[in-house]
């Protein structure tokens, strides 16, 4: 019985990996109208940097230091969430050592001159953007209807950009989104602020 479960789990894992590779190849091949492909490419190659450490940490710190309340509190919480969320990302990248799609699949085109070479799982950019955005969404309930669509677009765009550029698999992005979101929700629920 135990052997049957292991065999079934192995088949399921192989099926999921094959589907994930197909999704990465489909996203990366960019089967779109030429004008739409160019516009989408510009957007995704630009927005992907919003998930980078420099952007998320610098903007969080700037908001924490100069923004009025409640945005300064959101800045501190965002800064804290981005920083804390990268501890599990660092540990998981060292433990799993998954090759990035462009390293594992010869058909992938990165669209960037200097693609990252650290392990793929989980996506640090996706982790950072979720950890960065969620405290700002939670800062003012009255502004949520206005901020939520913009926040969702930015978070989804950064996540999709990582797949589109051949730098991450969907499971890398999903894991990063989960880590970033959970960390941000814990930090905002505690209401952390420096003394």
C-alpha positions as CSV (number, residue, x, y, z in Angstrom):
1,X,0.0,0.0,0.0
2,X,2.8,2.4,1.0
3,X,4.6,1.7,-2.3
4,X,1.4,2.5,-4.3
5,X,1.2,5.9,-2.6
6,X,4.9,6.7,-3.4
7,X,4.4,5.6,-7.0
8,X,1.2,7.7,-7.4
9,X,3.0,10.7,-5.8
10,X,5.9,10.3,-8.1
11,X,3.6,10.2,-11.2
12,X,1.8,13.3,-9.9
13,X,5.0,15.1,-9.3
14,X,6.3,14.3,-12.8
15,X,3.0,15.4,-14.4
16,X,3.1,18.7,-12.5
17,X,6.7,19.4,-13.5
18,X,5.9,18.7,-17.1
19,X,2.8,21.0,-17.0
20,X,4.9,23.7,-15.3
21,X,7.6,23.5,-18.0
22,X,5.0,23.8,-20.7
23,X,3.5,26.9,-19.0
24,X,7.0,28.6,-18.8
25,X,7.6,27.8,-22.5
26,X,4.2,29.1,-23.5
27,X,4.7,32.3,-21.5
28,X,8.2,32.8,-22.7
29,X,7.4,32.2,-26.4
30,X,5.1,35.3,-26.4
31,X,2.5,34.2,-29.0
32,X,0.9,37.6,-29.3
33,X,0.2,40.3,-31.9
34,X,3.5,42.1,-32.6
35,X,2.4,45.5,-31.2
36,X,0.9,43.9,-28.1
37,X,3.9,41.7,-27.6
38,X,6.2,44.8,-27.7
39,X,4.0,46.8,-25.3
40,X,3.7,43.8,-22.9
41,X,7.4,43.2,-23.1
42,X,8.2,46.8,-22.2
43,X,5.8,46.7,-19.3
44,X,7.0,43.3,-17.9
45,X,10.7,44.1,-18.3
46,X,10.1,47.4,-16.4
47,X,7.8,46.2,-13.7
48,X,9.9,43.2,-12.8
49,X,12.4,45.6,-11.2
50,X,9.7,46.8,-8.7
51,X,10.2,43.4,-7.0
52,X,13.9,44.0,-6.6
53,X,15.5,44.7,-3.2
54,X,16.7,48.1,-4.1
55,X,13.3,49.4,-5.1
56,X,11.2,47.8,-2.3
57,X,13.6,48.7,0.5
58,X,14.3,52.2,-0.8
59,X,10.7,53.1,-1.3
60,X,9.7,51.5,2.0
61,X,12.3,53.4,3.9
62,X,11.5,56.7,2.1
63,X,7.8,56.3,3.0
64,X,8.7,55.4,6.6
65,X,10.9,58.5,7.0
66,X,8.9,61.2,5.1
67,X,5.3,60.1,4.5
68,X,2.5,61.3,6.7
69,X,0.5,58.9,8.9
70,X,-0.7,56.2,8.2
71,X,1.7,55.8,5.2
72,X,4.8,56.2,7.4
73,X,3.6,53.2,9.5
74,X,3.0,51.3,6.3
75,X,6.5,52.2,5.2
76,X,8.0,50.7,8.4
77,X,5.9,47.6,8.1
78,X,6.7,47.2,4.5
79,X,10.4,47.6,5.2
80,X,10.2,45.0,8.0
81,X,8.1,42.5,6.0
82,X,10.5,42.7,3.0
83,X,13.5,42.2,5.2
84,X,12.0,39.3,7.3
85,X,10.5,37.6,4.2
86,X,13.9,37.1,2.7
87,X,15.1,34.9,5.5
88,X,13.0,31.9,4.4
89,X,13.7,32.8,0.7
90,X,17.5,32.6,1.4
91,X,17.2,29.3,3.3
92,X,14.9,27.7,0.7
93,X,17.1,28.8,-2.2
94,X,20.1,27.1,-0.5
95,X,18.1,24.0,0.3
96,X,16.4,23.3,-3.1
97,X,19.0,24.7,-5.6
98,X,16.6,24.6,-8.5
99,X,17.9,25.8,-11.8
100,X,16.2,28.7,-13.4
101,X,14.1,28.0,-16.5
102,X,16.6,29.6,-18.9
103,X,19.3,27.4,-17.4
104,X,17.3,24.2,-17.7
105,X,15.4,24.7,-20.9
106,X,17.4,25.7,-24.0
107,X,14.3,27.2,-25.7
108,X,14.0,30.0,-23.2
109,X,14.8,33.6,-24.1
110,X,15.5,35.7,-21.0
111,X,15.1,39.2,-22.5
112,X,17.6,40.5,-20.1
113,X,21.4,41.1,-20.5
114,X,22.4,39.8,-17.1
115,X,20.0,37.1,-15.9
116,X,20.2,36.0,-12.3
117,X,22.1,32.8,-11.6
118,X,21.1,32.0,-8.0
119,X,18.6,29.2,-7.4
120,X,15.1,29.6,-8.8
121,X,12.9,28.5,-5.9
122,X,11.3,30.6,-4.5
123,X,11.0,33.9,-6.4
124,X,12.6,36.6,-4.3
125,X,11.2,39.4,-6.5
126,X,7.7,38.0,-6.1
127,X,8.2,37.6,-2.3
128,X,9.5,41.2,-2.1
129,X,6.6,42.8,-4.1
130,X,3.9,41.0,-2.0
131,X,5.7,41.9,1.3
132,X,6.1,45.5,0.0
133,X,2.6,46.2,-1.3
134,X,0.3,44.5,1.4
135,X,1.2,46.9,4.3
136,X,0.3,49.8,2.1
137,X,-3.0,48.2,1.2
138,X,-3.7,47.6,4.9
139,X,-2.8,51.2,5.9
140,X,-6.1,52.9,5.2
141,X,-9.4,51.0,4.8
142,X,-11.1,53.9,3.1
143,X,-8.4,53.9,0.3
144,X,-8.6,50.1,-0.1
145,X,-11.1,50.2,-3.0
146,X,-8.8,52.5,-4.9
147,X,-5.5,50.9,-4.0
148,X,-6.5,47.2,-4.2
149,X,-6.8,47.0,-8.0
150,X,-3.5,48.9,-8.5
151,X,-1.8,46.7,-5.9
152,X,-3.1,43.5,-7.5
153,X,-2.0,44.6,-10.9
154,X,1.5,45.4,-9.7
155,X,1.9,42.2,-7.7
156,X,0.5,40.0,-10.5
157,X,2.6,41.8,-13.1
158,X,5.8,41.3,-11.2
159,X,5.0,37.6,-10.6
160,X,4.1,37.1,-14.3
161,X,7.2,39.0,-15.4
162,X,9.4,36.5,-13.7
163,X,7.8,33.6,-15.7
164,X,7.7,35.7,-18.9
165,X,11.4,36.5,-18.7
166,X,12.3,32.8,-18.2
167,X,13.7,33.5,-14.7
168,X,11.2,31.5,-12.6
169,X,8.7,28.6,-12.8
170,X,5.1,29.2,-11.7
171,X,5.7,27.3,-8.4
172,X,8.6,29.6,-7.7
173,X,6.3,32.6,-8.1
174,X,3.5,31.0,-6.1
175,X,5.8,30.2,-3.2
176,X,7.3,33.7,-3.2
177,X,3.8,35.2,-3.2
178,X,2.8,33.0,-0.3
179,X,5.9,33.9,1.8
180,X,5.7,37.6,1.0
181,X,1.9,37.8,1.7
182,X,2.1,35.8,5.0
183,X,5.0,37.8,6.3
184,X,3.3,41.1,5.4
185,X,0.0,40.0,7.0
186,X,1.8,39.0,10.2
187,X,3.8,42.2,10.4
188,X,0.7,44.4,9.7
189,X,-1.5,42.5,12.2
190,X,1.1,43.1,14.9
191,X,1.3,46.7,13.8
192,X,5.0,46.9,14.2
193,X,6.5,50.4,14.4
194,X,9.9,51.5,15.6
195,X,10.0,53.3,19.0
